[in-house]
Amino acid sequence: MTQIASERALWDITSGPDRIQQYLADPDAFLSQYGMSEEEKRFMKDRNVKALADQGHSHMLLMLFWVSVSGGFESLPEYLGSLNAPSQ
């Protein structure tokens, strides 16, 4: 895993409205800037916060990512449900 690269991507995505829109417009292009594994890219594109958390990624960054790309704080119940879902 390339945790430093993926956490940098999570941070950059959440760093402002322009970056959020860049990510949402073309996640593949955005994530290609980072030395992440294909699995990590897939987890981010799928918003699979459970898988990322299980790999040791920062829960704070994951929450900020979710809120940024999933409709704001109103989406927190869905985030918590995803985070607490059984591993697949």
Secondary structure, 3 states (H helix, E strand, C coil): CCHHHHHHHHHHHCCCHHHHHHHHHCHHHHHCCCCCCHHHHHHHHCCCHHHHHHCCCCHHHHHHHHHHHCCCHHHHHHHHHHHCCCCC
